[in-house]
Amino acid sequence: MALLPILKYPDPRLATTAAVVTEFDDKLKQLAADMAETMYKAPGVGLAATQVDRHIRLIVIDITEEKNDLKVLVNPELVESSEETKPWEEGCLSLPGIYDKVTRPAKV
């Protein structure tokens, strides 16, 4: 596995539209593993492929304290969300050191 450089705002590559993933191969599996290693080392709870200059619809997430429940999402789509909302403190590895409260659906 390898640590990947994380793009920082205002890098214009962060605004690149991510392409749909159509090939599910060992290269995709390796990218997901590298992204997970990068996210954990940063440290963060989520990382999108665009943030490591790979412009495909791939995200890695692990919101556990123990960092033992990695989720890899390929071509994710939000199909349903609750009307109930909840404030969350959020940050972004591409905006290091900046955190704010954001209201989001309680469930998606």
C-alpha positions as CSV (number, residue, x, y, z in Angstrom):
1,M,0.0,0.0,0.0
2,A,1.1,3.6,-0.5
3,L,0.2,7.0,1.0
4,L,-1.2,9.3,-1.6
5,P,-0.8,13.1,-1.6
6,I,-4.1,14.9,-0.7
7,L,-5.0,17.9,-2.8
8,K,-5.6,21.1,-0.8
9,Y,-8.0,23.9,-1.5
10,P,-7.9,26.0,-3.7
11,D,-6.4,23.4,-6.1
12,P,-8.7,23.5,-9.2
13,R,-8.5,19.7,-9.6
14,L,-10.8,19.5,-6.6
15,A,-13.6,20.8,-8.8
16,T,-13.2,18.0,-11.4
17,T,-16.3,16.0,-12.0
18,A,-15.7,12.4,-11.0
19,A,-16.4,9.7,-13.7
20,V,-18.6,6.7,-13.1
21,V,-16.5,3.6,-12.4
22,T,-17.0,0.9,-15.0
23,E,-14.0,-1.4,-14.4
24,F,-13.9,-3.3,-11.2
25,D,-10.3,-4.7,-11.2
26,D,-7.2,-5.0,-9.1
27,K,-6.2,-1.4,-9.9
28,L,-9.5,-0.2,-8.3
29,K,-9.0,-2.5,-5.3
30,Q,-5.4,-1.1,-4.8
31,L,-6.6,2.5,-5.1
32,A,-9.2,1.9,-2.4
33,A,-6.6,0.3,-0.2
34,D,-4.2,3.2,-0.7
35,M,-6.9,5.7,-0.1
36,A,-7.8,4.0,3.2
37,E,-4.2,4.0,4.3
38,T,-4.0,7.7,3.4
39,M,-7.2,8.6,5.2
40,Y,-6.2,6.7,8.4
41,K,-2.8,8.4,8.4
42,A,-4.1,11.9,7.8
43,P,-6.2,11.2,10.1
44,G,-9.6,11.5,8.7
45,V,-13.0,9.7,8.5
46,G,-13.5,9.9,4.8
47,L,-11.7,10.5,1.6
48,A,-12.9,10.8,-2.0
49,A,-10.8,9.8,-5.0
50,T,-10.9,13.3,-6.3
51,Q,-9.0,14.4,-3.2
52,V,-6.1,12.2,-4.3
53,D,-6.3,13.4,-7.9
54,R,-8.1,10.3,-9.2
55,H,-11.4,11.6,-10.7
56,I,-13.6,8.6,-10.3
57,R,-16.7,8.0,-8.1
58,L,-14.9,6.2,-5.2
59,I,-15.0,7.1,-1.5
60,V,-13.6,5.4,1.6
61,I,-15.2,6.0,5.0
62,D,-14.6,4.8,8.6
63,I,-16.4,6.8,11.3
64,T,-15.6,4.4,14.1
65,E,-13.3,5.4,17.0
66,E,-11.5,2.1,16.7
67,K,-10.9,2.6,12.9
68,N,-12.1,-1.0,12.2
69,D,-15.2,-0.6,10.0
70,L,-13.9,0.6,6.6
71,K,-16.6,1.2,4.0
72,V,-15.6,1.5,0.3
73,L,-18.3,3.1,-1.8
74,V,-18.1,2.8,-5.6
75,N,-20.5,4.9,-7.7
76,P,-22.5,6.0,-4.6
77,E,-25.9,7.5,-4.9
78,L,-28.1,9.1,-2.3
79,V,-31.5,7.5,-2.9
80,E,-33.3,8.2,0.4
81,S,-32.8,10.5,3.4
82,S,-34.8,11.2,6.6
83,E,-36.7,14.4,7.1
84,E,-35.1,14.5,10.6
85,T,-31.9,16.4,10.6
86,K,-28.9,16.4,13.0
87,P,-26.0,18.9,13.4
88,W,-22.6,17.3,12.8
89,E,-19.2,18.8,13.2
90,E,-17.4,18.3,9.9
91,G,-14.0,18.9,8.5
92,C,-12.3,18.1,5.2
93,L,-8.8,16.7,4.6
94,S,-8.5,19.2,1.6
95,L,-9.2,22.0,4.1
96,P,-7.0,21.1,7.0
97,G,-7.8,22.6,10.4
98,I,-11.2,24.0,9.4
99,Y,-14.2,22.5,11.1
100,D,-17.8,23.7,11.3
101,K,-21.3,22.5,12.3
102,V,-23.3,21.3,9.3
103,T,-26.9,20.2,9.5
104,R,-27.5,17.0,7.5
105,P,-30.2,14.3,7.4
106,A,-30.1,12.1,10.5
107,K,-30.2,9.0,8.2
108,V,-29.4,8.3,4.6
